[in-house]
Amino acid sequence: MLVDYTYSMLKDITHLHVNPEDKLIYNPLFFRLNNNRDKEALNEILIKGKILFVHDGIYEQLQELIKCQNPSVSIKPDDYNALIEKHLNGVPISDYGVWVYYPWNRRLVHLLDEEEFIKVRTNRNQLKITGQEQQLLKEKKIGIVGLSVGQSIALTIVMERICGEIRLADFDTAELSNLNRLRTGLHNMGINKTIIAAREIMEIDPFMKIILFHDGLNKQNMDEFFTGNGKLDLFIEVCDGIDIKIESRFKARALQIPVVMDTNDRGMLDVERFDKEKDRGIFHGLIDAFIKNNGIQINDENRRQILMSIVSFDSLSERMKLSMAEINKTINTWPQLASSVVLGGAITTDIARKILLDQHTQSGRYYVDLDDIFKG
């Protein structure tokens, strides 16, 4: 009886104090305490008890900043107090930088402000990414559709900071079966995959600009996704829907935007440089036989044939071939492993950076096949 009573009480409080709109919040709030309005707003949040955790590591961040600014100087621990005081130039350390509040986890974090924050956070990229390249990448816009593999790609892109704006599209919410590859906690089940990715990004870098498309990519929002707030510099397509895979490529080709796709089988990566080859056949011409009048009519009869042509069935791993034959028989959909998804995040980010810096100019299909590399 006690167990039944407890469970009943838990069900009653499950949605207590939860506003449905809270599930869509992904932007943190910024408070700069040299601004009286910001100071009053932060005090109001404190008084209302909305903040559960305070993280103030501004002193250590200033130490890092000074170290970054003086790479050739061996700074002794005892020297930092004076150097930090000089850098603050009379500003109280509590007011320096920016306080960032994350409503979804009720954490308040004290950070360096944007310019200094980015300088320190990207410092360990040097010189694999030079300062000049980092500034160039800061102006780039990347769009990602599909947030299973796409989440890993988005987080890796943000960690390297190879763009200043990222657009994420996915209509789905997180389910328990997604957690074999989706980097998130159990408390996020039922939350939009776009929101999960955006919150993770903002907790890494709150100065990143994010635009979300909770309905996924579709005909109605495709123009906005590709050209709203300026044209994309790179489109990364890692969604399941064949229709959108194809339609988005026609759109990218018309706009001369390069496309990258990861399939997380055998580390296969597609690069289509529509920015340099405006008449290039989509998917390297592999589905030209299905194209009529610059379009494709997809139906139940040809859908599987088109998919098999896109992925080059004979080139799939043996495990994936076996799985494809068992879809809707013994399994629901094709398998994805966390190791392959994380690899996809790495290789897609690497090629994306090279494309954006004009260090890779070729279209092609490439493989980073771990089974082939680690034979025996």
VOPAGU-2260 file (C-alpha; in pm, 1 decimal, decimal comma):
REM VOPAGU-2260
SITE   aa  ch    i         X         Y         Z
SITE  MET   A    0       0,0       0,0       0,0
SITE  LEU   A    1     280,1     240,2      89,5
SITE  VAL   A    2     443,0     190,1    -253,1
SITE  ASP   A    3     110,8     250,7    -429,7
SITE  TYR   A    4      51,0     566,2    -225,2
SITE  THR   A    5     400,5     700,8    -295,2
SITE  TYR   A    6     367,1     637,0    -667,7
SITE  SER   A    7      31,6     812,8    -669,4
SITE  MET   A    8     185,0    1118,3    -501,8
SITE  LEU   A    9     475,0    1120,5    -748,4
SITE  LYS   A   10     233,1    1120,2   -1040,7
SITE  ASP   A   11      49,4    1415,6    -885,9
SITE  ILE   A   12     364,4    1629,8    -864,3
SITE  THR   A   13     521,1    1524,7   -1196,5
SITE  HIS   A   14     405,1    1839,3   -1375,3
SITE  LEU   A   15     394,8    2066,6   -1071,5
SITE  HIS   A   16     530,1    2415,9   -1146,1
SITE  VAL   A   17     632,8    2308,9   -1498,6
SITE  ASN   A   18     534,0    2557,2   -1767,7
SITE  PRO   A   19     510,5    2388,4   -2112,0
SITE  GLU   A   20     697,8    2687,2   -2257,2
SITE  ASP   A   21     993,0    2608,1   -2029,2
SITE  LYS   A   22    1062,1    2301,8   -2243,2
SITE  LEU   A   23    1146,7    2533,1   -2534,7
SITE  ILE   A   24    1387,1    2763,1   -2349,7
SITE  TYR   A   25    1746,1    2738,8   -2471,3
SITE  ASN   A   26    1881,8    3092,9   -2450,8
SITE  PRO   A   27    2056,1    3193,6   -2127,3
SITE  LEU   A   28    2017,9    3539,6   -1974,5
SITE  PHE   A   29    2314,1    3779,6   -1955,9
SITE  PHE   A   30    2374,8    4024,9   -1672,3
SITE  ARG   A   31    2651,5    4285,0   -1685,4
SITE  LEU   A   32    2667,4    4439,7   -1340,8
SITE  ASN   A   33    2809,9    4772,4   -1460,1
SITE  ASN   A   34    2457,2    4822,5   -1596,3
SITE  ASN   A   35    2206,6    4916,2   -1323,0
SITE  ARG   A   36    1912,7    4758,3   -1508,1
SITE  ASP   A   37    2101,1    4427,7   -1537,9
SITE  LYS   A   38    2196,9    4445,3   -1171,1
SITE  GLU   A   39    1834,2    4498,7   -1067,2
SITE  ALA   A   40    1716,2    4214,2   -1293,7
SITE  LEU   A   41    1969,9    3973,6   -1144,3
SITE  ASN   A   42    1872,7    4076,6    -790,1
SITE  GLU   A   43    1507,8    4005,2    -874,2
SITE  ILE   A   44    1593,9    3652,9    -992,3
SITE  LEU   A   45    1795,6    3598,2    -673,9
SITE  ILE   A   46    1513,1    3723,7    -449,8
SITE  LYS   A   47    1262,1    3494,4    -623,7
SITE  GLY   A   48    1486,0    3197,4    -547,9
SITE  LYS   A   49    1525,3    3095,1    -911,4
SITE  ILE   A   50    1899,8    3034,9    -877,8
SITE  LEU   A   51    2003,2    2704,0    -724,6
SITE  PHE   A   52    2375,1    2699,5    -806,8
SITE  VAL   A   53    2633,8    2977,0    -843,5
SITE  HIS   A   54    2963,3    2912,4   -1021,3
SITE  ASP   A   55    3212,0    3197,8    -989,0
SITE  GLY   A   56    3545,3    3105,5   -1148,1
SITE  ILE   A   57    3622,7    3451,9   -1285,1
SITE  TYR   A   58    3958,4    3475,8   -1102,3
SITE  GLU   A   59    4083,8    3153,2   -1262,9
SITE  GLN   A   60    3955,8    3269,4   -1603,1
SITE  LEU   A   61    4146,7    3596,3   -1562,4
SITE  GLN   A   62    4457,4    3394,8   -1478,8
SITE  GLU   A   63    4412,8    3203,2   -1803,3
SITE  LEU   A   64    4352,6    3523,5   -1998,7
SITE  ILE   A   65    4672,0    3682,1   -1868,9
SITE  LYS   A   66    4862,8    3363,1   -1945,2
SITE  CYS   A   67    4721,8    3364,8   -2301,8
SITE  GLN   A   68    4822,4    3726,8   -2345,8
SITE  ASN   A   69    5179,5    3654,9   -2230,9
SITE  PRO   A   70    5274,2    3313,1   -2376,8
SITE  SER   A   71    5648,3    3381,9   -2364,0
SITE  VAL   A   72    5647,9    3489,1   -1998,2
SITE  SER   A   73    5681,5    3241,8   -1712,3
SITE  ILE   A   74    5431,0    3383,7   -1464,2
SITE  LYS   A   75    5471,6    3278,1   -1102,1
SITE  PRO   A   76    5155,7    3200,3    -898,3
SITE  ASP   A   77    5228,0    3490,6    -662,0
SITE  ASP   A   78    5236,5    3734,9    -955,3
SITE  TYR   A   79    4873,6    3684,7   -1059,3
SITE  ASN   A   80    4709,8    3901,6    -793,0
SITE  ALA   A   81    4890,2    4215,4    -907,8
SITE  LEU   A   82    4847,8    4132,0   -1277,2
SITE  ILE   A   83    4475,6    4075,5   -1234,3
SITE  GLU   A   84    4434,0    4397,4   -1035,2
SITE  LYS   A   85    4608,0    4584,4   -1316,6
SITE  HIS   A   86    4383,0    4419,2   -1577,1
SITE  LEU   A   87    4066,2    4502,2   -1378,6
SITE  ASN   A   88    4170,6    4868,8   -1378,4
SITE  GLY   A   89    3953,7    4958,3   -1081,4
SITE  VAL   A   90    3650,8    4746,2   -1174,4
SITE  PRO   A   91    3538,9    4524,0    -882,7
SITE  ILE   A   92    3603,0    4162,6    -976,8
SITE  SER   A   93    3239,1    4078,4    -896,0
SITE  ASP   A   94    3127,5    4325,6   -1165,9
SITE  TYR   A   95    3382,4    4220,9   -1427,3
SITE  GLY   A   96    3274,1    4025,4   -1732,3
SITE  VAL   A   97    2922,1    3885,5   -1744,3
SITE  TRP   A   98    2698,3    3670,6   -1526,6
SITE  VAL   A   99    2510,6    3409,1   -1731,4
SITE  TYR   A  100    2191,8    3248,7   -1600,9
SITE  TYR   A  101    2069,3    2915,8   -1743,5
SITE  PRO   A  102    1693,5    2890,6   -1665,9
SITE  TRP   A  103    1665,0    2518,4   -1748,8
SITE  ASN   A  104    1912,6    2410,5   -1479,2
SITE  ARG   A  105    1892,6    2724,7   -1262,3
SITE  ARG   A  106    2267,7    2780,3   -1266,0
SITE  LEU   A  107    2436,3    3120,4   -1257,2
SITE  VAL   A  108    2787,9    3131,7   -1401,5
SITE  HIS   A  109    3038,6    3419,8   -1388,7
SITE  LEU   A  110    3232,4    3446,1   -1715,8
SITE  LEU   A  111    3469,8    3664,3   -1907,6
SITE  ASP   A  112    3273,9    3868,1   -2160,2
SITE  GLU   A  113    3252,4    3762,7   -2523,6
SITE  GLU   A  114    3581,8    3876,4   -2674,9
SITE  GLU   A  115    3798,2    3760,0   -2383,5
SITE  PHE   A  116    3589,7    3443,8   -2337,6
SITE  ILE   A  117    3641,1    3337,9   -2700,6
SITE  LYS   A  118    4011,3    3421,4   -2684,1
SITE  VAL   A  119    4065,1    3193,8   -2385,4
SITE  ARG   A  120    3824,7    2918,2   -2493,3
SITE  THR   A  121    3986,4    2881,4   -2836,8
SITE  ASN   A  122    4343,5    2934,9   -2719,9
SITE  ARG   A  123    4429,3    2563,3   -2728,6
SITE  ASN   A  124    4327,1    2555,2   -3097,0
SITE  GLN   A  125    4642,7    2750,4   -3179,4
SITE  LEU   A  126    4809,7    2692,7   -3421,9
SITE  LYS   A  127    4611,1    2406,0   -3568,3
SITE  ILE   A  128    4363,7    2686,4   -3622,1
SITE  THR   A  129    4543,2    3021,6   -3639,2
SITE  GLY   A  130    4407,7    3340,3   -3486,9
SITE  GLN   A  131    4337,2    3477,6   -3833,2
SITE  GLU   A  132    4150,8    3159,5   -3931,2
SITE  GLN   A  133    3952,1    3167,5   -3606,6
SITE  GLN   A  134    3837,4    3522,1   -3687,7
SITE  LEU   A  135    3737,2    3415,9   -4038,5
SITE  LEU   A  136    3544,4    3113,6   -3906,8
SITE  LYS   A  137    3361,7    3335,4   -3657,1
SITE  GLU   A  138    3166,7    3486,9   -3948,7
SITE  LYS   A  139    3055,7    3151,8   -4095,5
SITE  LYS   A  140    2704,4    3006,6   -4081,7
SITE  ILE   A  141    2646,1    2629,9   -4072,0
SITE  GLY   A  142    2312,2    2449,9   -4099,1
SITE  ILE   A  143    2257,4    2093,8   -3972,0
SITE  VAL   A  144    1946,9    1884,1   -4033,6
SITE  GLY   A  145    1908,7    1564,6   -3827,5
SITE  LEU   A  146    2022,9    1561,8   -3465,3
SITE  SER   A  147    2134,2    1209,4   -3386,6
SITE  VAL   A  148    2465,2    1211,4   -3575,7
SITE  GLY   A  149    2397,3    1582,6   -3611,6
SITE  GLN   A  150    2412,3    1643,3   -3237,1
SITE  SER   A  151    2764,7    1499,8   -3222,1
SITE  ILE   A  152    2861,0    1711,2   -3523,7
SITE  ALA   A  153    2706,8    2027,1   -3377,7
SITE  LEU   A  154    2881,0    1987,9   -3041,1
SITE  THR   A  155    3218,8    1919,9   -3204,4
SITE  ILE   A  156    3175,7    2219,4   -3435,0
SITE  VAL   A  157    3097,1    2440,2   -3135,3
SITE  MET   A  158    3387,3    2306,6   -2927,5
SITE  GLU   A  159    3626,5    2395,4   -3212,0
SITE  ARG   A  160    3421,6    2712,9   -3275,4
SITE  ILE   A  161    3442,9    2687,5   -3654,4
SITE  CYS   A  162    3138,1    2908,6   -3703,5
SITE  GLY   A  163    2959,2    3197,3   -3536,1
SITE  GLU   A  164    2605,5    3087,3   -3620,1
SITE  ILE   A  165    2457,5    2739,5   -3627,1
SITE  ARG   A  166    2108,7    2640,3   -3746,5
SITE  LEU   A  167    1965,8    2312,2   -3621,8
SITE  ALA   A  168    1661,6    2131,2   -3762,1
SITE  ASP   A  169    1487,3    1820,1   -3627,7
SITE  PHE   A  170    1118,8    1749,3   -3558,4
SITE  ASP   A  171    1179,9    1464,6   -3313,5
SITE  THR   A  172    1200,6    1438,7   -2935,5
SITE  ALA   A  173    1445,2    1224,1   -2739,5
SITE  GLU   A  174    1337,5     869,1   -2660,5
SITE  LEU   A  175    1502,5     603,8   -2446,0
SITE  SER   A  176    1616,9     409,1   -2751,8
SITE  ASN   A  177    1799,2     723,2   -2877,1
SITE  LEU   A  178    2030,5     716,3   -2578,0
SITE  ASN   A  179    2253,2     449,7   -2731,6
SITE  ARG   A  180    2407,2     733,7   -2934,3
SITE  LEU   A  181    2251,0    1066,3   -2827,8
SITE  ARG   A  182    2460,5    1250,3   -2569,8
SITE  THR   A  183    2205,4    1354,3   -2309,9
SITE  GLY   A  184    2058,7    1253,4   -1974,6
SITE  LEU   A  185    1745,6    1057,5   -1892,8
SITE  HIS   A  186    1574,4    1373,1   -1766,1
SITE  ASN   A  187    1566,9    1500,2   -2127,5
SITE  MET   A  188    1342,9    1225,5   -2262,6
SITE  GLY   A  189    1046,2    1388,9   -2435,0
SITE  ILE   A  190    1238,0    1713,0   -2499,5
SITE  ASN   A  191    1293,1    1833,5   -2856,6
SITE  LYS   A  192    1629,2    1719,7   -2992,6
SITE  THR   A  193    1683,6    2077,5   -3111,7
SITE  ILE   A  194    1644,4    2206,6   -2755,2
SITE  ILE   A  195    1872,2    1938,9   -2610,3
SITE  ALA   A  196    2149,4    2025,4   -2857,1
SITE  ALA   A  197    2102,9    2400,4   -2816,0
SITE  ARG   A  198    2119,9    2385,0   -2435,4
SITE  GLU   A  199    2434,3    2173,6   -2451,1
SITE  ILE   A  200    2588,5    2426,2   -2691,2
SITE  MET   A  201    2495,0    2722,5   -2472,3
SITE  GLU   A  202    2649,8    2554,8   -2169,7
SITE  ILE   A  203    2974,3    2528,0   -2367,8
SITE  ASP   A  204    2959,6    2869,9   -2534,8
SITE  PRO   A  205    2673,6    3110,0   -2452,3
SITE  PHE   A  206    2794,4    3356,9   -2715,9
SITE  MET   A  207    2722,1    3119,8   -3005,4
SITE  LYS   A  208    2425,3    3225,9   -3218,3
SITE  ILE   A  209    2172,6    2943,5   -3257,8
SITE  ILE   A  210    1859,0    2930,5   -3472,4
SITE  LEU   A  211    1629,8    2631,8   -3420,8
SITE  PHE   A  212    1375,2    2465,8   -3648,4
SITE  HIS   A  213    1163,6    2244,5   -3420,1
SITE  ASP   A  214     955,2    2112,3   -3710,8
SITE  GLY   A  215    1260,6    1979,4   -3891,4
SITE  LEU   A  216    1346,1    2091,7   -4242,9
SITE  ASN   A  217    1050,5    2106,0   -4481,0
SITE  LYS   A  218     923,5    2288,0   -4789,7
SITE  GLN   A  219     767,9    2564,0   -4580,7
SITE  ASN   A  220    1083,0    2661,8   -4389,1
SITE  MET   A  221    1356,2    2566,4   -4635,6
SITE  ASP   A  222    1409,6    2921,1   -4762,4
SITE  GLU   A  223    1437,5    3050,6   -4407,0
SITE  PHE   A  224    1678,9    2773,0   -4311,0
SITE  PHE   A  225    1910,9    2827,1   -4605,9
SITE  THR   A  226    1898,0    3205,3   -4647,3
SITE  GLY   A  227    1729,6    3366,6   -4345,2
SITE  ASN   A  228    1970,2    3602,7   -4165,2
SITE  GLY   A  229    2211,6    3547,7   -4454,8
SITE  LYS   A  230    2293,6    3248,7   -4671,4
SITE  LEU   A  231    2450,8    2938,0   -4519,3
SITE  ASP   A  232    2819,8    2884,3   -4583,1
SITE  LEU   A  233    2785,7    2507,9   -4535,5
SITE  PHE   A  234    2496,3    2261,5   -4517,9
SITE  ILE   A  235    2536,3    1937,1   -4321,3
SITE  GLU   A  236    2267,0    1681,3   -4396,7
SITE  VAL   A  237    2235,0    1383,3   -4160,4
SITE  CYS   A  238    1860,2    1319,4   -4156,1
SITE  ASP   A  239    1668,7     997,8   -4218,4
SITE  GLY   A  240    1404,6    1124,3   -4461,9
SITE  ILE   A  241    1486,2    1052,7   -4827,2
SITE  ASP   A  242    1252,1    1326,5   -4949,5
SITE  ILE   A  243    1432,8    1594,6   -4748,2
SITE  LYS   A  244    1774,3    1453,5   -4833,6
SITE  ILE   A  245    1694,8    1506,5   -5200,5
SITE  GLU   A  246    1498,3    1832,9   -5180,8
SITE  SER   A  247    1761,9    1996,1   -4959,8
SITE  ARG   A  248    2035,4    1906,8   -5210,5
SITE  PHE   A  249    1845,1    2061,3   -5499,2
SITE  LYS   A  250    1810,5    2372,1   -5281,8
SITE  ALA   A  251    2177,9    2375,2   -5183,2
SITE  ARG   A  252    2282,3    2330,9   -5545,4
SITE  ALA   A  253    2055,9    2616,1   -5659,7
SITE  LEU   A  254    2211,2    2839,9   -5392,4
SITE  GLN   A  255    2563,6    2703,6   -5458,2
SITE  ILE   A  256    2613,7    2593,8   -5098,4
SITE  PRO   A  257    2851,4    2300,9   -5028,3
SITE  VAL   A  258    2697,6    1991,6   -4868,2
SITE  VAL   A  259    2849,0    1735,5   -4630,6
SITE  MET   A  260    2680,5    1410,5   -4523,7
SITE  ASP   A  261    2794,4    1144,7   -4276,7
SITE  THR   A  262    2628,0     800,9   -4279,6
SITE  ASN   A  263    2799,8     652,2   -3968,7
SITE  ASP   A  264    2863,8     325,5   -4152,3
SITE  ARG   A  265    3227,6     254,3   -4239,1
SITE  GLY   A  266    3296,2     619,2   -4159,6
SITE  MET   A  267    3149,4     717,1   -4496,6
SITE  LEU   A  268    3150,9    1091,1   -4566,7
SITE  ASP   A  269    3005,2    1267,5   -4870,7
SITE  VAL   A  270    3127,5    1606,8   -4990,8
SITE  GLU   A  271    2938,0    1787,3   -5266,0
SITE  ARG   A  272    3094,9    2119,5   -5367,5
SITE  PHE   A  273    2795,7    2284,9   -5529,8
SITE  ASP   A  274    2966,6    2617,2   -5458,0
SITE  LYS   A  275    3235,7    2523,7   -5710,2
SITE  GLU   A  276    3036,5    2289,5   -5939,1
SITE  LYS   A  277    2691,0    2442,4   -5981,0
SITE  ASP   A  278    2575,3    2176,8   -6229,3
SITE  ARG   A  279    2707,8    1878,4   -6034,5
SITE  GLY   A  280    2465,2    1585,8   -6006,5
SITE  ILE   A  281    2329,1    1540,8   -5654,5
SITE  PHE   A  282    2470,7    1243,6   -5464,3
SITE  HIS   A  283    2752,6    1231,4   -5721,3
SITE  GLY   A  284    2502,7    1136,4   -5992,9
SITE  LEU   A  285    2411,9     810,1   -5817,2
SITE  ILE   A  286    2037,9     878,7   -5850,8
SITE  ASP   A  287    2038,5    1045,4   -6193,0
SITE  ALA   A  288    1829,4     757,3   -6331,3
SITE  PHE   A  289    1540,3     864,6   -6105,2
SITE  ILE   A  290    1554,4    1235,5   -6194,0
SITE  LYS   A  291    1309,7    1374,5   -6447,6
SITE  ASN   A  292    1251,9    1742,0   -6528,0
SITE  ASN   A  293    1498,6    1844,2   -6255,3
SITE  GLY   A  294    1307,4    1659,2   -5985,4
SITE  ILE   A  295    1217,3    1318,1   -5843,9
SITE  GLN   A  296     882,0    1160,1   -5778,0
SITE  ILE   A  297     935,3     935,5   -5476,2
SITE  ASN   A  298     681,4     661,7   -5412,6
SITE  ASP   A  299     655,0     330,4   -5228,4
SITE  GLU   A  300     784,8     142,1   -5531,9
SITE  ASN   A  301    1106,7     335,7   -5586,8
SITE  ARG   A  302    1185,6     461,7   -5234,1
SITE  ARG   A  303    1403,8     164,4   -5139,5
SITE  GLN   A  304    1580,2     166,3   -5477,8
SITE  ILE   A  305    1664,2     533,9   -5436,9
SITE  LEU   A  306    1796,9     475,5   -5083,3
SITE  MET   A  307    2009,8     181,4   -5196,2
SITE  SER   A  308    2151,8     397,7   -5476,0
SITE  ILE   A  309    2230,5     684,3   -5239,1
SITE  VAL   A  310    2420,3     467,4   -4990,7
SITE  SER   A  311    2576,0     242,1   -5259,1
SITE  PHE   A  312    2446,5     -81,1   -5106,5
SITE  ASP   A  313    2742,6    -291,8   -5220,7
SITE  SER   A  314    2976,1     -58,9   -5030,2
SITE  LEU   A  315    2795,9     -93,9   -4696,2
SITE  SER   A  316    2948,2    -293,4   -4412,6
SITE  GLU   A  317    2831,9    -654,6   -4385,1
SITE  ARG   A  318    2653,1    -579,9   -4056,3
SITE  MET   A  319    2466,2    -288,2   -4216,4
SITE  LYS   A  320    2364,8    -497,5   -4518,9
SITE  LEU   A  321    2225,9    -759,3   -4282,8
SITE  SER   A  322    2043,3    -491,1   -4085,7
SITE  MET   A  323    1890,8    -331,4   -4396,2
SITE  ALA   A  324    1737,0    -667,4   -4487,9
SITE  GLU   A  325    1582,4    -699,3   -4140,1
SITE  ILE   A  326    1415,8    -355,5   -4118,3
SITE  ASN   A  327    1044,1    -389,1   -4033,3
SITE  LYS   A  328    1101,0    -762,0   -3978,4
SITE  THR   A  329    1317,5    -814,2   -3671,6
SITE  ILE   A  330    1429,7    -451,0   -3617,7
SITE  ASN   A  331    1255,1    -113,1   -3654,0
SITE  THR   A  332    1517,1      88,6   -3838,6
SITE  TRP   A  333    1883,0      89,0   -3934,3
SITE  PRO   A  334    2128,5      71,8   -3644,1
SITE  GLN   A  335    2351,2     353,4   -3524,1
SITE  LEU   A  336    2630,4     309,3   -3269,5
SITE  ALA   A  337    2766,6     577,5   -3040,0
SITE  SER   A  338    3123,2     508,4   -3155,6
SITE  SER   A  339    3025,2     566,1   -3519,7
SITE  VAL   A  340    2823,6     875,4   -3432,2
SITE  VAL   A  341    3113,7    1028,2   -3237,8
SITE  LEU   A  342    3350,9     944,3   -3525,1
SITE  GLY   A  343    3103,9    1115,7   -3758,6
SITE  GLY   A  344    3116,4    1426,4   -3540,3
SITE  ALA   A  345    3494,4    1432,8   -3567,0
SITE  ILE   A  346    3540,2    1370,3   -3939,1
SITE  THR   A  347    3249,4    1596,4   -4038,8
SITE  THR   A  348    3383,0    1883,3   -3828,7
SITE  ASP   A  349    3731,6    1835,0   -3970,9
SITE  ILE   A  350    3615,4    1847,1   -4333,5
SITE  ALA   A  351    3374,0    2132,0   -4256,2
SITE  ARG   A  352    3659,3    2344,5   -4121,1
SITE  LYS   A  353    3872,3    2270,2   -4426,4
SITE  ILE   A  354    3586,4    2360,9   -4662,3
SITE  LEU   A  355    3514,8    2687,7   -4481,0
SITE  LEU   A  356    3885,0    2780,8   -4493,9
SITE  ASP   A  357    3908,4    2673,2   -4859,8
SITE  GLN   A  358    4161,2    2404,2   -4768,9
SITE  HIS   A  359    3957,1    2124,9   -4928,0
SITE  THR   A  360    3797,0    2193,3   -5265,3
SITE  GLN   A  361    3710,6    1848,8   -5401,2
SITE  SER   A  362    3376,2    1670,3   -5411,3
SITE  GLY   A  363    3384,2    1299,5   -5334,4
SITE  ARG   A  364    3288,7    1006,7   -5117,0
SITE  TYR   A  365    3541,8     920,0   -4848,2
SITE  TYR   A  366    3574,3     639,8   -4591,3
SITE  VAL   A  367    3733,4     632,1   -4248,0
SITE  ASP   A  368    3661,7     261,7   -4201,7
SITE  LEU   A  369    3776,3     148,0   -3858,3
SITE  ASP   A  370    3712,9    -220,4   -3943,0
SITE  ASP   A  371    3947,8    -184,1   -4236,9
SITE  ILE   A  372    4208,9      11,2   -4037,9
SITE  PHE   A  373    4207,2    -224,5   -3738,3
SITE  LYS   A  374    4202,3    -560,0   -3912,3
SITE  GLY   A  375    4253,7    -876,9   -3708,9
